[in-house]
Amino acid sequence: MEACARRYSMPEVDLYDPIKRFLEGQGYTVKGEIGPCDIVAVRGDEGPVVVELKERLTLALILQAVDRLSVSEAVYIAFRIGRGHSASWRSRRKQVTNLLRRLGLGLLTVSARGNVVPVLDPGPYRPNPGAGRRERLLREFAERVGDPEAGGSPSRQRLTAYRQDALRCARELAVQGVLKLSVIRERAEVSRAGSILRDNHYGWFDRVEIGHYDLSPKGRQELAQWSEALESLVARETRT
C-alpha cells in the first residue's frame, strides 16, 4: 500500500524536469522559482512564458495562474494526469478547457512517464456570440408560464415550456378521451401539438389511428404526478 501511495502521490517538483525539457525543445531557456513563478521560460526577444505547477487540477492552481497574468501574457497551468490523478480533469475536460480559454490561460498535462502534452495555448478570449443558444434561452424564458422552478433545484424533471405544452395536450385527452390532432391543438391552444404528440417524448400519448390520439397508461399515471403543476398552469391561464 505504501509503494502504491508513493507511486500516485508525486510532489510538484517532479513536474519540473519534464516541462523544462519540453520547453527547451521549443528553444526556450528555462529557470525555476523566479519571483512568485514556478517556471519562467524566455526565448529571444519574446515575452516570458510562465508555468504554474500542481500535482492535481485545483481551483488554487487556476487562481495562482490568473495572478501571474500580471507579469506575463503567456501563462500555463500544468498538472499530472493518469490513474490516481486529477479526476476532475477526466470528468470535466471540456468545461475545464472552456474555462481556461475564457481566462486566457494555457494548459500542459504531464503523464506518469513524463510526457508533456500542450492541450491549450494561452491567448485573448474571443467569445462566440452563440446567437442560437441565446435565442433558445430567451424563447424558453418567454414561453414558460410563471416561475415553476426554483433556481438551484436538483430536480431532473424540469417543468419547461415544452412540458407545460405537453401537459395542456394531455389534459384535453384526459377529459375528452380520443381526439383528433387538430382538435387537441385548438382546445389546448398549443401550436406545436403535432410535433409533441408525434414525437411522444414523455411516452404520454398513443396514436389510435391516423391523426387521432389518446392518453397512454403512462400518461394517465404521470399526469396525476404533475397535477399540482397543471392546476397552477390552469389557474394562470384563467387569470390571463
C-alpha positions as CSV (number, residue, x, y, z in Angstrom):
1,M,0.0,0.0,0.0
2,E,2.8,2.4,0.8
3,A,4.5,1.7,-2.5
4,C,1.2,2.3,-4.3
5,A,0.7,5.6,-2.4
6,R,4.2,6.8,-3.4
7,R,3.6,5.9,-7.0
8,Y,0.4,8.0,-7.3
9,S,1.5,10.8,-5.0
10,M,4.3,12.8,-6.6
11,P,5.4,16.2,-5.5
12,E,5.0,19.2,-7.8
13,V,8.8,19.4,-8.2
14,D,8.7,16.2,-10.1
15,L,6.8,18.0,-12.9
16,Y,9.6,20.5,-13.3
17,D,12.1,18.4,-15.3
18,P,9.6,17.1,-17.9
19,I,8.3,20.6,-18.6
20,K,11.8,22.1,-18.6
21,R,12.8,19.5,-21.3
22,F,9.6,20.2,-23.3
23,L,10.2,24.0,-23.3
24,E,13.9,23.7,-24.1
25,G,12.9,21.6,-27.0
26,Q,11.0,24.6,-28.3
27,G,14.1,26.8,-28.0
28,Y,13.4,28.4,-24.6
29,T,15.8,29.0,-21.7
30,V,14.1,27.7,-18.6
31,K,14.6,28.5,-14.9
32,G,12.6,27.6,-11.9
33,E,11.3,29.6,-8.9
34,I,11.7,33.1,-10.4
35,G,9.9,35.6,-8.2
36,P,6.4,34.1,-7.5
37,C,6.5,31.9,-10.6
38,D,7.2,28.1,-10.6
39,I,8.7,28.2,-14.0
40,V,9.8,31.1,-16.3
41,A,10.9,30.4,-19.9
42,V,12.4,33.0,-22.3
43,R,13.1,32.8,-26.0
44,G,14.9,35.6,-27.7
45,D,13.1,38.9,-27.5
46,E,9.7,37.3,-26.8
47,G,7.8,37.9,-23.6
48,P,8.2,35.4,-20.8
49,V,6.3,32.2,-20.6
50,V,5.1,31.3,-17.1
51,V,4.1,27.8,-15.9
52,E,2.4,27.1,-12.6
53,L,2.6,23.6,-11.2
54,K,0.3,21.4,-9.1
55,E,0.1,17.7,-8.7
56,R,-3.6,17.9,-9.4
57,L,-6.0,20.3,-11.1
58,T,-7.3,22.6,-8.4
59,L,-9.0,25.9,-8.0
60,A,-5.9,27.1,-6.2
61,L,-3.8,26.4,-9.3
62,I,-6.2,28.3,-11.6
63,L,-6.2,31.3,-9.2
64,Q,-2.5,31.2,-9.0
65,A,-2.2,31.3,-12.8
66,V,-4.6,34.2,-13.1
67,D,-2.5,36.1,-10.7
68,R,0.6,35.5,-12.9
69,L,-1.2,37.2,-15.8
70,S,0.0,40.4,-14.2
71,V,3.6,39.5,-15.2
72,S,3.1,37.7,-18.5
73,E,0.5,37.3,-21.2
74,A,1.6,33.6,-21.7
75,V,0.7,31.7,-18.6
76,Y,0.1,27.9,-18.4
77,I,-1.1,25.6,-15.7
78,A,0.5,22.2,-15.5
79,F,-0.6,19.1,-13.6
80,R,-0.2,15.3,-13.8
81,I,-2.7,13.1,-15.5
82,G,-3.3,9.4,-15.4
83,R,-4.6,6.9,-12.9
84,G,-4.9,8.4,-9.4
85,H,-4.5,12.0,-10.7
86,S,-6.9,14.8,-11.5
87,A,-10.2,13.1,-11.5
88,S,-11.9,16.5,-12.2
89,W,-9.9,16.7,-15.4
90,R,-11.0,13.3,-16.6
91,S,-14.7,14.0,-15.9
92,R,-14.8,17.7,-17.0
93,R,-12.2,18.1,-19.6
94,K,-14.4,20.2,-21.9
95,Q,-15.6,22.5,-19.2
96,V,-12.1,23.0,-17.8
97,T,-10.6,23.9,-21.2
98,N,-13.5,26.3,-21.9
99,L,-12.9,28.0,-18.5
100,L,-9.1,28.3,-19.2
101,R,-9.8,29.7,-22.7
102,R,-12.0,32.4,-21.2
103,L,-9.4,33.2,-18.6
104,G,-6.6,33.4,-21.3
105,L,-4.6,30.6,-19.7
106,G,-2.8,27.7,-21.4
107,L,-2.6,24.1,-20.2
108,L,0.1,21.5,-20.2
109,T,-0.5,17.9,-18.9
110,V,2.2,15.6,-17.7
111,S,1.8,11.8,-17.9
112,A,3.2,9.3,-15.3
113,R,6.1,8.7,-17.8
114,G,6.9,12.4,-18.0
115,N,5.3,13.0,-21.4
116,V,4.1,16.6,-21.8
117,V,1.1,17.5,-23.9
118,P,0.2,21.1,-24.8
119,V,-3.6,20.9,-24.5
120,L,-4.3,24.6,-24.8
121,D,-2.2,27.7,-25.6
122,P,-2.9,31.0,-23.8
123,G,-4.4,33.9,-25.7
124,P,-7.0,36.6,-25.6
125,Y,-10.5,35.2,-25.4
126,R,-12.7,35.8,-28.4
127,P,-16.2,34.7,-27.4
128,N,-18.5,33.1,-29.9
129,P,-21.7,35.1,-29.8
130,G,-23.7,31.9,-29.7
131,A,-26.8,33.5,-31.1
132,G,-28.7,30.2,-31.5
133,R,-28.2,29.3,-27.8
134,R,-29.2,32.8,-26.7
135,E,-32.4,32.6,-28.8
136,R,-33.3,29.2,-27.3
137,L,-32.7,30.6,-23.8
138,L,-34.9,33.6,-24.4
139,R,-37.6,31.6,-26.1
140,E,-37.8,29.2,-23.1
141,F,-37.9,32.2,-20.8
142,A,-40.7,33.8,-22.8
143,E,-42.8,30.6,-23.4
144,R,-42.6,29.2,-19.8
145,V,-45.7,30.1,-17.9
146,G,-45.0,31.5,-14.5
147,D,-41.9,30.6,-12.5
148,P,-42.4,26.9,-11.5
149,E,-38.8,26.0,-10.9
150,A,-36.7,27.3,-8.0
151,G,-33.2,28.2,-9.1
152,G,-30.6,25.7,-8.0
153,S,-33.1,22.9,-7.7
154,P,-31.6,19.4,-8.2
155,S,-34.7,18.1,-9.9
156,R,-34.1,16.3,-13.2
157,Q,-37.7,16.7,-14.4
158,R,-38.0,20.3,-15.2
159,L,-41.3,22.0,-15.8
160,T,-40.2,23.5,-19.1
161,A,-42.3,25.3,-21.6
162,Y,-42.3,22.1,-23.7
163,R,-43.6,20.0,-20.7
164,Q,-46.2,22.7,-20.0
165,D,-47.5,22.4,-23.6
166,A,-47.5,18.6,-23.3
167,L,-49.5,18.8,-20.1
168,R,-52.0,21.0,-21.9
169,C,-52.4,18.4,-24.6
170,A,-52.6,15.6,-22.0
171,R,-55.3,17.4,-20.0
172,E,-57.6,17.6,-23.1
173,L,-57.2,13.9,-23.7
174,A,-57.8,13.0,-20.0
175,V,-61.1,14.9,-20.1
176,Q,-62.3,14.1,-23.6
177,G,-60.7,10.8,-24.5
178,V,-59.6,10.1,-28.1
179,L,-59.3,13.4,-30.1
180,K,-58.3,14.5,-33.5
181,L,-55.0,16.3,-33.6
182,S,-56.5,19.5,-34.9
183,V,-59.0,19.5,-32.0
184,I,-56.3,19.0,-29.4
185,R,-54.3,21.8,-31.0
186,E,-57.3,24.2,-30.8
187,R,-58.6,23.3,-27.4
188,A,-55.1,23.1,-25.7
189,E,-54.0,26.3,-27.6
190,V,-50.7,24.6,-28.3
191,S,-49.4,25.4,-31.8
192,R,-46.8,22.6,-31.7
193,A,-49.2,20.0,-30.6
194,G,-48.5,17.9,-33.7
195,S,-44.8,17.5,-33.0
196,I,-45.4,16.9,-29.3
197,L,-47.8,14.1,-29.9
198,R,-45.9,12.5,-32.8
199,D,-42.5,12.7,-31.0
200,N,-44.1,11.5,-27.8
201,H,-41.0,12.4,-25.8
202,Y,-42.5,11.5,-22.4
203,G,-44.5,8.5,-23.6
204,W,-47.8,10.1,-22.6
205,F,-49.6,9.6,-25.9
206,D,-51.0,6.7,-28.0
207,R,-51.9,7.2,-31.7
208,V,-55.1,5.1,-32.1
209,E,-55.4,5.9,-35.8
210,I,-54.0,8.4,-38.3
211,G,-54.4,11.9,-36.8
212,H,-56.2,10.7,-33.6
213,Y,-54.6,10.3,-30.2
214,D,-55.4,9.1,-26.7
215,L,-53.6,9.3,-23.4
216,S,-51.4,6.3,-22.7
217,P,-51.4,4.5,-19.3
218,K,-48.1,6.1,-18.5
219,G,-49.6,9.5,-19.5
220,R,-52.5,9.0,-17.1
221,Q,-50.2,8.0,-14.3
222,E,-47.8,10.9,-14.8
223,L,-50.5,13.4,-15.4
224,A,-51.6,12.7,-11.8
225,Q,-48.0,13.3,-10.6
226,W,-48.0,16.7,-12.3
227,S,-51.4,17.6,-11.0
228,E,-50.2,20.5,-8.9
229,A,-48.2,22.0,-11.7
230,L,-51.2,21.5,-14.0
231,E,-53.6,23.2,-11.6
232,S,-51.2,26.2,-11.3
233,L,-51.0,26.3,-15.1
234,V,-54.8,26.3,-15.5
235,A,-55.1,29.0,-12.8
236,R,-52.7,31.3,-14.6
237,E,-54.4,30.7,-17.9
238,T,-57.8,31.6,-16.3
239,R,-56.4,34.8,-14.9
240,T,-55.0,35.8,-18.3
